Amino acid sequence: MHGHDLSPSTIAVGAGRPNRVPGGPLNAPITLASALVPGGQSEYGRHGNPTWDSFEQVLGALEGGRALAFASGIAASTALFDLVPAKSVVVAPRGAYYGTVDQLKERARRGQIELRLVDMDNTAEIIAASESAALVWIESPTNPGLQIADIEAITHAAAKSGTAVAVDNTFATPLRQRPLELGADFVVHSASKLLSGHSDVVLGAIVTNSERAHKAIEKRRSTLGAIPGAMETWLAARGIRTLHVRLDRAEANAKELHKRLSAHRLISSSRYPGFGTIIALEVVGGPQVAQKMTEQSDIITYATSLGGVESTWERRRRHPGESESVPEGLIRLSVGIEDVEDLWIDIQNVLAATN
Ligand SMILES: *Cc1c(COP(=O)(O)O)cnc(C)c1O
């Protein structure tokens, strides 16, 4: 219809809308229904809902595959892990979102899988571990260490051994990284973060371009009952419409803040992978100062989670479940779309007040 490939911005705004019919809405309505009229795609609300479709279509179009929405990012990864054959090897990051790693460790303890933990920036280690593995789970950049995996090298090696590769693309979003194009089999999202973008939704998704895998994952979602709410998918589809604008702005802010933080005498390290909206920083005073500082900021909200329009930060190790590979004093700063000078003044003020 368009005669050329649309840019991601145009897809984010336009994909997943209802057919244009006179008097019809421009956005998919919120369908609150447990039962639907027989003869369509689904007749029970656990198997399908027209509001899910809208979010799935826009995310699928951005990632270059078919998306399925889940109750949360963790519900999505659970469904995928459930499809790994019993007793097979899973390769996963040592330091990554702790909910994901925790779940894999639990499965390993129960004897359901054999788990091999690797560092995401050690490509040789990952490739060696992935021989004879059923699944390699990549998170890149990692949460919260911001390690970067060489996705293409990993998928290239995995293809030779018939190993499936899944990429948690939560931090990069399809606007900065499209893993399916790099040879991955699955993309997994916590849509609770940048995709929704307003800290008002818990939602997850899996994207694949294999029809067989899509069907298996959809079946698993119904079986687990790990389904999203209509309201959540509607909010996420609405959030995705502005993803490119929010990301551009927050990323520009993050680049500038990282530059200034790196040069500040009270900051011992500032880590930023060069794209995205997350900075991992440590302060000269150590964990206690880091904790005090994050609680005292004015504009930056002291809170967990990330990817919202508002800047948030927290010392990650305040969560007992966080990996011990994460430094005690590490602050994860999720940069929002506020004015960068206001954010910088806020950071300078708390640094001065707590040192
Ligand atoms: C938050 C997060 C998850 C978990 O997603 P939920 O929506 O909270 O279940 C998984 N991976 C990454 C990288 C995350 O940041």
The ligand as an SDF file (V2000), in Angstrom:
LIG
                    3D

 15 15  0  0  0  0  0  0  0  0999 V2000
   11.2740   -5.3450   34.7550 C   0  0  0  0  0  0  0  0  0  0  0  0
   12.0410   -6.2880   33.9240 C   0  0  0  0  0  0  0  0  0  0  0  0
   11.5990   -7.6080   33.7380 C   0  0  0  0  0  0  0  0  0  0  0  0
   10.3760   -8.1580   34.4310 C   0  0  0  0  0  0  0  0  0  0  0  0
    9.2090   -7.6200   33.9030 O   0  0  0  0  0  0  0  0  0  0  0  0
    7.8460   -7.4560   34.7370 P   0  0  0  0  0  0  0  0  0  0  0  0
    6.9640   -6.7420   33.7780 O   0  0  0  0  0  0  0  0  0  0  0  0
    8.1660   -6.6790   35.9730 O   0  0  0  0  0  0  0  0  0  0  0  0
    7.3760   -8.8280   35.0640 O   0  0  0  0  0  0  0  0  0  0  0  0
   12.3310   -8.4330   32.8970 C   0  0  0  0  0  0  0  0  0  0  0  0
   13.4560   -7.9920   32.2930 N   0  0  0  0  0  0  0  0  0  0  0  0
   13.9160   -6.7450   32.4640 C   0  0  0  0  0  0  0  0  0  0  0  0
   15.1690   -6.3120   31.7820 C   0  0  0  0  0  0  0  0  0  0  0  0
   13.2290   -5.8520   33.2910 C   0  0  0  0  0  0  0  0  0  0  0  0
   13.7070   -4.6120   33.4690 O   0  0  0  0  0  0  0  0  0  0  0  0
  1  2  1  0
  2  3  1  0
  2 14  2  0
  3  4  1  0
  3 10  2  0
  4  5  1  0
  5  6  1  0
  6  7  2  0
  6  8  1  0
  6  9  1  0
 10 11  1  0
 11 12  2  0
 12 13  1  0
 12 14  1  0
 14 15  1  0
M  END
$$$$
